[in-house]
Amino acid sequence: MARIQEYIKTQPYVLFPNQIEIEGHSGVQKKILNKASESLKGRGLNSVLPIVCLTDSEDKYRLLTGLPIYEAAKSAGLKEIWVFLIAAQQAEASQWLEQTLLLSKLNETVINSQDTTDFINFINDKGSDLTSVKGIGTKTAKKIIEHRAYDSLEDLQKKLGTKRPVNWIRAFKQRA
């Protein structure tokens, strides 16, 4: 078990859904929850870990993040769910959680040279549906088409701006 501080131990952990205490409902659209549930049924486990902390009961844990994942796992009929356990009470765990949420925004998908090459090939291909990539609407697709052909990420950024192409590559990678 890893130590965050001398007295707080953390680790991924497998729990039964009935060991997790929740409050309320996530409010996530049923369509999205159903899609997540189907994905979980196919794999039989969750790969994104909700975060839980200790309670006063020995075999109960409080859900701090990931209520939609929990709901989808229950709907999928998973007998067990992976969680990240912060071995501390809620007040102390919440402080650690704040830092985690702040830093997780910086934890973007890494793109490599093959991802970039695949994306450049995709946008240069006249048969590609450019709007199938999140962040590329019809107007942007027209701009991309107007400035074809692209030799590299640098060329793409020179013609269309520096930040958006990197986001498009990430979105393209996730849809593949």
C-alpha positions as CSV (number, residue, x, y, z in Angstrom):
1,M,0.0,0.0,0.0
2,A,1.4,3.4,-1.0
3,R,1.8,6.1,1.6
4,I,0.6,9.7,0.8
5,Q,1.7,10.9,4.2
6,E,3.2,9.0,7.0
7,Y,-0.3,8.0,8.3
8,I,-2.4,7.8,5.1
9,K,-2.2,4.7,3.0
10,T,-3.8,4.4,-0.4
11,Q,-4.2,1.6,-3.0
12,P,-6.5,0.3,-5.7
13,Y,-9.0,-2.0,-4.0
14,V,-11.8,-4.3,-5.0
15,L,-15.1,-3.9,-3.2
16,F,-18.6,-5.2,-3.4
17,P,-21.0,-2.5,-4.5
18,N,-23.0,-2.9,-1.3
19,Q,-19.9,-1.9,0.7
20,I,-20.0,1.5,-0.8
21,E,-22.1,4.2,0.8
22,I,-23.5,6.8,-1.7
23,E,-25.7,9.9,-1.5
24,G,-28.2,10.8,-4.1
25,H,-27.9,10.1,-7.9
26,S,-25.4,11.3,-10.4
27,G,-27.9,13.0,-12.7
28,V,-26.0,11.7,-15.7
29,Q,-28.3,11.1,-18.7
30,K,-29.7,7.6,-18.9
31,K,-28.3,7.1,-22.4
32,I,-24.8,7.8,-21.2
33,L,-25.1,5.5,-18.2
34,N,-26.5,2.7,-20.4
35,K,-23.5,3.1,-22.7
36,A,-21.1,2.9,-19.8
37,S,-23.0,0.0,-18.4
38,E,-22.8,-1.9,-21.7
39,S,-19.0,-1.2,-21.8
40,L,-18.6,-2.6,-18.2
41,K,-20.6,-5.7,-19.1
42,G,-18.3,-6.4,-22.0
43,R,-15.2,-6.1,-19.9
44,G,-16.6,-7.4,-16.6
45,L,-14.7,-4.7,-14.7
46,N,-14.2,-1.0,-14.5
47,S,-10.8,0.6,-15.6
48,V,-11.6,4.0,-14.2
49,L,-11.4,4.0,-10.5
50,P,-13.9,5.9,-8.3
51,I,-12.3,7.2,-5.1
52,V,-13.6,6.1,-1.7
53,C,-12.5,6.7,1.9
54,L,-13.0,5.0,5.2
55,T,-16.2,5.3,7.4
56,D,-16.8,4.4,11.0
57,S,-18.0,0.9,9.9
58,E,-15.2,-1.6,9.3
59,D,-16.6,-3.0,6.0
60,K,-18.2,0.2,4.6
61,Y,-16.6,3.0,2.5
62,R,-17.8,6.4,1.4
63,L,-17.8,7.2,-2.3
64,L,-16.0,10.5,-2.9
65,T,-15.9,10.5,-6.8
66,G,-17.3,8.4,-9.6
67,L,-21.0,8.1,-8.8
68,P,-21.9,7.6,-12.5
69,I,-19.3,4.8,-12.7
70,Y,-20.7,3.2,-9.6
71,E,-24.3,3.5,-11.0
72,A,-23.2,2.0,-14.4
73,A,-21.4,-0.9,-12.6
74,K,-24.5,-1.7,-10.5
75,S,-26.6,-1.5,-13.7
76,A,-24.2,-3.8,-15.4
77,G,-24.5,-6.3,-12.6
78,L,-20.8,-6.3,-11.7
79,K,-20.3,-8.3,-8.5
80,E,-17.2,-6.3,-7.6
81,I,-15.9,-2.8,-8.5
82,W,-12.4,-1.4,-8.5
83,V,-11.9,1.7,-6.4
84,F,-9.0,3.8,-5.2
85,L,-9.1,3.7,-1.5
86,I,-7.8,6.6,0.6
87,A,-7.3,5.1,4.0
88,A,-8.5,8.1,5.9
89,Q,-11.8,9.6,7.1
90,Q,-13.8,11.8,4.8
91,A,-12.5,15.2,6.0
92,E,-8.9,14.2,5.6
93,A,-9.5,12.3,2.4
94,S,-11.3,15.3,0.9
95,Q,-8.1,17.4,1.2
96,W,-6.2,14.8,-0.7
97,L,-9.0,14.6,-3.2
98,E,-8.9,18.3,-4.0
99,Q,-5.2,18.0,-5.0
100,T,-6.0,14.9,-7.0
101,L,-8.7,16.6,-9.0
102,L,-6.6,19.7,-9.6
103,L,-3.7,17.6,-10.8
104,S,-5.8,15.2,-12.9
105,K,-6.7,18.1,-15.2
106,L,-3.1,18.1,-16.2
107,N,-3.1,14.4,-16.9
108,E,-4.0,14.5,-20.6
109,T,-3.5,11.6,-23.0
110,V,0.0,11.6,-24.4
111,I,0.3,11.7,-28.1
112,N,3.2,10.1,-29.9
113,S,4.7,10.4,-33.4
114,Q,2.5,7.6,-34.7
115,D,-0.6,9.3,-33.5
116,T,0.4,12.4,-35.2
117,T,1.2,10.6,-38.5
118,D,-2.1,8.7,-38.4
119,F,-4.0,12.0,-37.9
120,I,-2.0,13.8,-40.6
121,N,-2.9,10.9,-43.0
122,F,-6.5,11.1,-41.9
123,I,-6.9,14.8,-42.6
124,N,-5.0,14.6,-45.9
125,D,-7.3,11.8,-47.0
126,K,-10.1,13.3,-49.2
127,G,-12.4,10.5,-48.1
128,S,-12.1,11.2,-44.4
129,D,-15.1,12.5,-42.4
130,L,-13.3,15.3,-40.6
131,T,-16.3,16.1,-38.5
132,S,-16.2,12.7,-36.9
133,V,-13.3,14.1,-34.7
134,K,-14.5,16.0,-31.6
135,G,-13.7,19.7,-32.0
136,I,-13.9,19.7,-35.8
137,G,-17.2,21.2,-37.0
138,T,-18.2,22.0,-40.6
139,K,-16.5,25.4,-40.7
140,T,-13.3,24.0,-39.3
141,A,-13.4,21.0,-41.7
142,K,-13.7,23.5,-44.6
143,K,-10.6,25.3,-43.4
144,I,-8.7,22.1,-43.0
145,I,-9.6,21.1,-46.6
146,E,-8.7,24.5,-47.9
147,H,-5.1,24.3,-46.5
148,R,-4.4,20.7,-47.5
149,A,-1.9,19.0,-47.8
150,Y,-0.2,18.8,-44.4
151,D,3.4,17.5,-44.0
152,S,3.7,17.5,-40.2
153,L,2.1,18.7,-37.0
154,E,4.2,21.9,-37.3
155,D,2.8,22.5,-40.7
156,L,-0.7,21.9,-39.4
157,Q,-0.2,24.3,-36.5
158,K,1.3,26.9,-38.8
159,K,-1.8,26.8,-41.1
160,L,-4.5,26.4,-38.4
161,G,-3.1,27.5,-35.0
162,T,-1.0,25.8,-32.3
163,K,-3.4,24.4,-29.7
164,R,-6.4,23.0,-31.6
165,P,-4.5,20.5,-33.7
166,V,-3.1,18.8,-30.6
167,N,-6.6,18.6,-29.1
168,W,-7.8,17.1,-32.4
169,I,-5.1,14.5,-32.4
170,R,-6.1,13.5,-28.8
171,A,-9.8,13.3,-29.9
172,F,-8.8,11.3,-33.0
173,K,-6.7,8.9,-30.9
174,Q,-9.6,8.3,-28.5
175,R,-12.1,7.6,-31.3
176,A,-9.9,5.0,-32.9
